[in-house]
Amino acid sequence: MNNKQQLLIQEFKDFHAQLSKFRYAVEKVHKTRMDTGSAKRQRESIRTDLVRKSGKLKPIVVHLTGKEKQYGQQFNEEFDIWTEALGAGSYPPNQRWSLGALLDTVNEAIGRLEVEPESKRSQSTFSNRTLSCIIEILADGYTDSKLRTFFFKYNLLDNYEQSGQLTAKRRKVNDVFQYLCAAGDTSSGRTLESIVREVLKEFYPRKEVSQIRRQRFFEKFPDLDTALRADGFHVHEGELIPIISSFVEPVKEEALVETLLDKYGFGIAKNHLKQSYENYVEGNWEAANGALRSFLQDVFDQIALLIAPGEAGQKAPGGDRRQLLQEKGFIESNTEAKLVSSFFQFASYKGSHPGISNESDSRLRRYMAVALASYYLEKSEGFNVRNI
């Protein structure tokens, strides 16, 4: 089970606990027939928070437990248990029954997440940043009627309509994408990719389009090209094309670096590298750069502890331990030491350097950090500590 799935399970457990608290408050009013102003305000605060969280969690619960469990029946009337349980003006008998049913359904979803093999779940080809752009393009480019037709052919009309006719288009499109991402299976992944391809083919400006139209498109969706490139794609004449070059691979964690980090147990460094990549994909340049610097610093700190554990343990992390590596001959010359020191000075610079974009600057830092880590991790394998 990966960290993302563990976090999702915890999110569901927190939601279930909060839902239980809300149910208790509702039942207390029913039993005592008393309701003070402070109790009302507290109950409404919990309800509002649950409604906000349900926007993300409901599509996942529907996928895991089935659509039929999202409906109940009381007094010959069928209703959506989410709407009745969390609605501001719900009919009290229906609300109490729906809260019980919703607690059971959410609990079942938690159980299914906990036992579902990770191998059955697949990661989306596209980052959240790319998918957010596609959602914006769809909501901006199509009327509600066209969106209904669009999702009908993908058998996703129910997901589009689940939040009601009066809901904003962007929210309804987002519901569909959340459902597909939450499903995580191969079929949903293919559907999501087909939707992205169709949207780009329909709306991405081609060469023959006027400069004014192209400019308007990229002013509306300025992050699209950057997000696609980070995912390893570009658009040519409306077609989504994988980038076949050295551009993408250095941006992802190199297998050699990860293997060596695992071999030596450099878990903190590996975590910094992962955080850097995730922030890079999402366009959080400063966070990506900061995590990169922390990654490489920890690599040198841990190598120093491997080579000279007693002395390194008495020195502060960072420059002092790199100086120790130079004294021990691991960093072999002043020129090599200056190269390493220059990178850390470069990496400490806030924002992009003059004349280049934030993305290009962050990509350059990543290439350099991963290359240096790869070189020194490999070197540490063959370094003769017996001569120290």
C-alpha positions, -999 to +999 in steps of 0.1 A: +000+000+000+016+033-010+016+066+009-011+081-012-035+053-005-027+054+032-035+091+033-068+085+014-078+058+039-070+082+068-090+109+051-120+085+049-116+075+086-115+112+096-147+118+075-164+088+092-155+100+127-168+135+119-200+120+103-205+100+135-202+131+156-228+149+134-252+119+137-249+120+175-257+157+175-288+151+153-300+122+174-296+142+206-319+169+193-345+142+183-344+125+217-343+155+240-365+178+219-341+206+229-319+227+207-299+257+219-283+283+197-248+272+204-257+236+196-272+247+163-241+266+153-218+237+162-240+212+143-241+235+112-203+240+113-198+202+113-224+198+085-208+225+063-173+208+067-188+174+058-205+189+027-172+204+015-153+171+020-180+150+003-172+168-030-140+148-032-149+116-013-184+109-027-172+098-062-147+075-046-173+059-024-197+055-053-169+037-073-160+014-044-194+004-032-217+009-062-243+034-071-272+015-057-259+019-022-261+057-025-299+056-024-324+048+003-362+046+006-385+057+034-423+060+032-423+049-005-399+077-014-365+072-029-337+096-021-299+102-023-285+094+012-257+120+008-282+148+001-306+137+029-279+131+054-260+164+048-287+187+034-295+219+053-333+214+052-336+176+052-367+159+065-357+147+100-367+110+097-350+107+063-319+125+076-315+102+106-319+071+085-296+084+058-269+092+083-268+056+095-268+043+059-240+067+049-219+057+079-222+021+068-214+029+031-183+050+040-171+022+064-175-003+036-154+019+013-127+021+039-126-017+041-124-021+004-095+004+002-076-014+030-078-048+013-076-038-023-042-049-038-022-019-049-015-038-082-051-033-092-048+005-090-029+024-117-015+059-116-029+085-141-007+093-171-013+129-163-005+151-133-032+170-114-019+202-130-025+189-165-060+175-156-069+209-140-061+226-173-082+201-192-112+206-168-109+244-173-108+240-211-139+217-212-159+240-189-149+271-209-153+256-244-186+237-242-221+246-231-238+224-205-258+207-233-226+198-252-209+186-221-239+163-215-235+149-250-197+147-246-198+126-214-228+105-226-206+088-252-181+079-225-209+065-203-202+092-177-234+112-179-246+101-144-213+113-129-216+146-147-251+151-134-247+138-099-244+173-082-275+187-099-285+208-128-279+241-111-243+233-103-216+252-122-201+234-152-166+233-139-178+216-107-196+189-127-167+183-150-144+181-120-168+154-105-162+133-136-124+136-134-124+128-097-144+097-104-120+085-131-089+093-110-104+076-079-112+044-099-075+040-106-081+009-129-068+004-164-101+010-180-107+044-162-071+054-171-077+047-208-110+067-206-092+096-190-065+096-216-091+095-244-109+125-230-076+145-227-067+136-263-101+146-276-102+179-257-067+188-270-077+178-306-108+200-304-095+231-286-057+233-289-049+260-315-033+247-347-008+265-369-034+279-392-053+296-363-048+333-361-022+347-338-049+365-318-068+333-311-037+315-301-027+343-278-062+343-262-060+305-257-027+306-239-037+336-218-066+316-206-046+284-200-010+295-194+000+264-175-011+238-201+021+234-222+043+234-191+022+207-174+021+185-205+059+187-209+064+177-173+042+147-180+063+139-211+040+151-239+036+180-264+008+188-288+014+188-326-015+197-349-040+187-322-024+153-315-009+144-281+026+132-288+051+116-263+084+135-261+110+111-274+142+128-262+164+132-232+140+159-218+117+137-197+139+110-182+163+133-162+132+150-147+121+117-132+140+099-105+168+079-122+167+042-114+204+042-105+201+070-079+170+054-063+186+020-062+217+033-044+196+054-020+177+022-011+209+002-008+224+026+017+191+033+035+192+070+026+154+073+032+154+110+040+173+119+008+150+097-012+120+115+003+134+149-006+140+137-042+104+125-044+090+157-030+111+177-055+097+158-084+061+161-072+065+199-067+082+202-101+053+185-119+028+207-101+048+239-110+058+247-074+093+258-084+106+271-051+095+241-032+110+218-059+143+237-057+144+236-019+137+199-018+165+193-044+191+212-023+180+192+008+183+160-012+218+165-023+230+179+011+216+148+028+234+125+002+268+141+012+260+141+049+251+104+048+282+095+027+303+113+053+287+092+081+294+061+061+331+069+054+340+085+087+312+079+112+330+091+143+343+124+129+313+131+108+290+126+137+308+155+155+304+179+126+273+199+116+255+188+085+263+206+053+296+223+045+315+209+075+308+173+064+316+181+028+350+196+040+356+163+059+350+143+026+376+165+009+401+159+038+395+121+035+402+122-003+366+114-013+362+148-029+396+146-046+407+182-054+400+218-048+385+220-083+361+192-075+353+208-041+346+242-059+323+224-083+302+210-055+303+243-035+292+262-066+262+241-071+250+247-035+255+284-040+235+282-073+208+261-056+205+286-028+195+314-052+158+323-047+136+324-078+148+319-114+180+334-127+178+364-151+169+355-186+153+321-181+119+309-170+111+294-136+106+260-152+139+260-171+157+271-140+142+244-119+148+217-146+185+227-147+189+225-110+173+190-111+196+178-138+227+190-119+216+176-085+207+142-099+240+140-119+261+149-088+242+125-066+246+097-091+283+103-095+291+104-057+268+076-048+285+053-074+319+066-062+311+058-026+306+021-035+342+017-046+358+041-022+385+023-002+377+033+034+405+011+047+431+037+036+414+065+056 
